[in-house]
Amino acid sequence: MAKKTIDFEYRAKAGELEQIVAALQNPAIEIDEATKLHAAGLKLVAEIEAYLSQAEIEVKKHTASTE
């Protein structure tokens, strides 16, 4: 059975998150925009955390099989 490859661009997602953080640090940001950006940021954080958790599992599998 072939494994599915997850098409996830970590650098792109991290860059997007950095842009959101920078925008939220702007004191002139409107509350509505800040709320939308905050929600988008939370979603990105969850996606990145899920990806990293899966990557950690894969790395542990590979290192355990080489020992």
C-alpha positions in Angstrom: 0.0 0.0 0.0 1.5 3.3 -1.0 1.7 6.1 1.5 0.0 9.4 0.9 2.4 12.3 0.8 1.2 15.4 2.6 1.6 18.5 0.4 2.5 21.1 3.1 4.7 24.1 2.5 6.1 24.8 6.0 8.1 27.8 4.9 5.1 29.4 3.2 2.8 28.8 6.2 5.4 30.1 8.6 5.9 33.2 6.4 2.2 33.8 6.3 2.0 33.6 10.1 4.9 36.1 10.4 3.0 38.5 8.1 -0.1 38.1 10.3 1.9 38.8 13.5 3.5 41.9 11.9 0.1 43.2 10.9 -1.3 42.6 14.3 1.5 44.6 15.8 0.5 47.7 13.9 -1.2 50.0 16.3 -3.4 51.5 13.6 -5.0 48.2 12.7 -8.8 48.2 12.8 -10.5 45.8 15.3 -12.4 44.0 12.6 -9.2 43.3 10.6 -7.4 42.3 13.8 -10.1 39.8 14.6 -9.9 38.3 11.2 -6.2 38.1 11.3 -6.2 36.6 14.7 -8.6 33.8 13.6 -6.4 33.2 10.5 -3.3 33.0 12.7 -4.9 30.5 15.0 -5.8 28.3 12.1 -2.2 28.5 10.7 -0.7 27.7 14.1 -3.0 24.6 14.3 -2.0 23.5 10.8 1.7 24.0 11.5 1.5 22.1 14.9 -0.3 19.2 13.2 2.3 19.0 10.5 5.2 19.1 13.0 3.6 16.5 15.2 3.2 14.2 12.2 6.8 14.9 11.1 8.1 14.0 14.6 6.2 10.7 14.4 7.8 9.9 11.0 11.3 10.8 12.2 10.9 8.6 15.3 9.7 5.7 13.0 12.7 6.1 10.8 15.2 6.4 13.6 13.7 3.4 15.5 14.0 1.3 12.4 17.7 2.1 11.9 18.7 1.2 15.5 
